[in-house]
Amino acid sequence: MTPESPARTLAAHQERLRLPWWAWPATVVAGAIIATELTLGLPDIPGWPTYAVVIPLCLALMLPLNRLRVAVTPTEFQVDDARLPVAVISDVIALDAAGKREALGVGAHPSAFVVQRPWIGTAVQVLLDDPQDPTPYWVVSTRKPVELATALLEVSRRERAESS
């Protein structure tokens, strides 16, 4: 299989870590509270323009939190803009909520690469074997930790077998 072939570029795993449904109404309520506070604190400004500006602004500030993409391609692990060659992955551990809490807790390595979303309880821990990179592991939130761990291990083993 050549690197240019379409099968080589297909993602083995792909998901988008979106906000939960309740975050959007909560944001509208928070924006309304902020607009009310501004209206009460600045009585010279009419009320409706404050709401018309603050609520959409609050919603716009939530958009970046809704776009995180996690994907496993045949050659790399992609988390938003970060890229990790699968050849340097030594092991992958699927973490439940307690495991994620432990991996991100007091004993966490300060050089670890962490992309976590508090509203997603599960994650994967990707252990690295790259002597030139000081990062010992990645911890990435995912709603499907077993599927992601399986896909990462599969493509990593395949890449290592092809390179040797």
C-alpha positions in Angstrom: 0.0 0.0 0.0 1.5 3.3 -1.0 1.3 6.5 1.2 -0.8 8.2 -1.5 -3.5 5.5 -1.6 -6.9 6.5 -0.1 -7.0 3.6 2.3 -3.8 5.0 3.9 -5.5 8.2 4.8 -8.7 6.9 6.3 -9.1 7.4 10.0 -9.1 4.3 12.2 -11.0 6.3 14.9 -12.6 9.7 14.8 -14.7 11.7 17.2 -15.6 15.2 18.0 -15.7 16.2 21.7 -18.7 18.4 21.8 -20.3 20.3 24.7 -23.2 18.6 26.4 -26.6 19.8 25.4 -27.2 21.6 28.7 -24.2 23.9 28.2 -26.0 26.0 25.6 -29.1 26.9 27.7 -26.8 27.4 30.7 -24.7 29.9 28.7 -27.9 31.8 27.6 -28.9 32.0 31.3 -25.4 33.2 32.3 -25.4 35.8 29.5 -28.9 37.0 30.6 -27.6 37.3 34.2 -24.6 39.3 33.1 -26.7 41.5 30.9 -29.1 42.2 33.8 -26.2 43.1 36.0 -24.9 45.5 33.4 -28.3 47.0 32.9 -28.8 47.5 36.6 -25.3 48.9 37.1 -25.5 51.3 34.1 -29.0 52.8 34.2 -28.2 55.2 31.3 -27.8 52.4 28.8 -31.1 50.9 27.5 -31.7 47.3 28.5 -32.3 45.5 25.2 -29.0 46.4 23.5 -27.1 44.9 26.4 -29.0 41.6 26.1 -28.5 41.7 22.3 -24.8 42.0 22.7 -24.0 40.0 25.8 -25.9 36.8 25.1 -24.5 36.2 21.6 -21.1 37.1 22.9 -21.4 34.4 25.6 -22.5 31.9 23.0 -19.6 32.8 20.7 -17.2 32.3 23.5 -18.4 28.7 23.9 -17.8 27.8 20.2 -14.1 26.9 20.6 -15.0 24.4 23.3 -17.3 22.6 20.9 -14.7 21.9 18.1 -12.1 19.6 19.6 -11.4 16.7 17.2 -9.7 13.4 18.1 -8.6 11.1 15.3 -6.3 8.2 14.6 -4.9 7.9 11.1 -2.6 5.2 9.9 0.4 7.4 10.7 -0.5 9.7 13.5 -2.7 10.4 16.5 -4.4 13.8 16.1 -5.9 15.8 19.0 -7.1 19.2 17.7 -3.9 20.8 16.3 -1.5 18.4 18.0 0.0 15.5 16.1 1.8 12.4 17.5 3.4 9.8 15.2 2.0 6.4 16.0 5.4 4.9 15.8 6.4 6.4 19.2 3.4 4.9 21.0 4.5 2.1 23.4 1.2 1.4 25.1 -2.3 2.8 25.5 -4.5 2.6 28.6 -8.3 3.2 28.5 -9.2 5.1 31.7 -12.6 5.2 33.4 -13.6 8.2 35.5 -11.5 7.1 38.5 -8.5 6.3 36.3 -8.7 9.7 34.7 -8.9 11.4 38.1 -5.8 9.5 39.2 -3.9 10.2 36.0 -4.6 13.9 36.3 -4.2 14.1 40.0 -1.3 14.8 42.4 0.9 12.1 40.9 0.6 13.4 37.3 3.9 14.1 35.5 4.4 17.8 35.0 5.6 17.3 31.4 2.6 15.2 30.3 0.5 16.4 27.4 -3.1 16.8 28.6 -6.2 17.6 26.7 -9.1 17.0 29.0 -12.7 18.1 29.0 -14.3 18.0 32.5 -17.7 17.1 31.1 -16.3 13.9 29.6 -15.6 11.3 32.4 -13.3 8.9 30.5 -10.0 9.2 28.7 -7.0 7.4 27.4 -3.4 7.5 28.5 -0.9 7.1 25.7 2.5 6.1 26.9 5.4 7.2 24.6 8.7 5.7 23.7 10.6 8.6 22.2 14.0 9.4 23.7 14.1 12.8 22.0 10.8 13.9 23.5 10.6 14.7 27.2 6.8 14.1 27.2 6.3 10.8 29.0 2.6 10.3 28.0 -0.5 12.0 26.7 -3.9 12.0 28.5 -6.8 12.7 26.2 -10.5 12.8 27.0 -12.7 10.6 24.9 -16.2 9.2 25.1 -15.0 5.9 23.6 -11.8 5.0 25.5 -11.7 1.3 24.6 -12.3 2.0 20.9 -9.7 4.7 20.8 -7.1 2.6 22.7 -7.7 -0.3 20.4 -7.4 1.8 17.3 -4.1 3.4 18.6 -2.6 0.1 19.5 -3.5 -1.4 16.2 -2.1 1.4 14.0 1.0 1.7 16.2 1.8 -2.0 15.9 1.1 -1.9 12.2 3.4 1.1 11.8 6.2 -0.5 13.8 5.9 -3.7 11.8 6.1 -1.8 8.5 9.2 0.3 9.6 11.2 -2.8 10.8 
